[in-house]
Amino acid sequence: MTYSGIIDCHTHCYPPEVVAHPRAWAEQRNELHWADLVAPEDKISIQDWSTPESMITEMNANGVAKAVLLGWYWEHESTCRWHNQVIADWISHAPDRFIGFASIYPNENVVDQLEAAKALGLRGVGELHNGAQKFASSSPAWFALAEWCVKNNWLVNLHATEAAGHDHPGSIETPLKDFVRKAEAHPDLKIILAHWGGGLPFFEANPRLRKSLKNVYYDTAASPLLYEPTVFRSVIDAVGSDKVLYGSDFPLRVYPRQQKQAQMQHFLDSIRDEAGLSEKELEAILHGNIERLLKV
């Protein structure tokens, strides 16, 4: 299948020292939540790895013009700052192909973290995690982050755990109501809820809620691990195709039984061939919506 001009709004990157011994690296830095997700001790991980060169090769093979490199929801500010430099280094390899979002730990230093990330050339925030990073819509650090992002026209990507789904090691709840409170308190803030928003788009059938969530968008990251391809049609019918953003979660192996290594093609083929979307809807989801939000 041929594609062109795709923008992947949800990917991740790590340097060689993490790839070599991920669990030991995480334990040394007391990033135990990441360790449980990415390098569990009792099962085979579905996490794969890439370099800037190998990721661009995969992008080229699948018509992906640009990829958003997301930070991670680290449990320590120092790890967030370290990861932002890693992302900036990747961007320096191919500034026309990579867009960086910042790892941020919402604490009393949040504005300084944001300014430092901006100085590195990053252009958004995320992935953040309410539960893992212990903040909520009422947290002063979140308010400061949201106000700064509105002022600087930065998007914020928030991890959303399924409201009613299967448990997996390291899963931490992200109550949907708190996402609503965030959107209501900061109506001009553009929020991307990862992983289909944990099911929140289906509540937009409530017209009052739909108004509150006017600047909330939903990415498709890790979709094959969570839903059947029909989820595309269901969410579009609920909120419209202009609120859905293609994200692969690369280099996660989202088809672990079929993939020995992470790749983009299978998911892209499924979106085009199994999701029942029109060409106009495909164009919006695969690049048009995120182009509009990022102005790229």
Secondary structure, 3 states (H helix, E strand, C coil): CCCCCEEEEEEECCCHHHHHCHHHHHHHCCCHHHHHHHCCCCCCCCECCCCHHHHHHHHHHCCEEEEEEECCCCCCHHHHHHHHHHHHHHHHHCCCCEEEEECCCCCCCHHHHHHHHHHCCCCEEEEECCCCCCCCCCCHHHHHHHHHHHHHCCEEEECCCCCCCCCCCCCCCCCHHHHHHHHHHCCCCCEEECHHHHHHHHHHHCHHHHHHCCCEEEECCCHHHHCCCCHHHHHHHHHCHHHEECCCCECECCCCCCCCCCCCHHHHHHHHHHCCCCHHHHHHHHHHHHHHHHCC
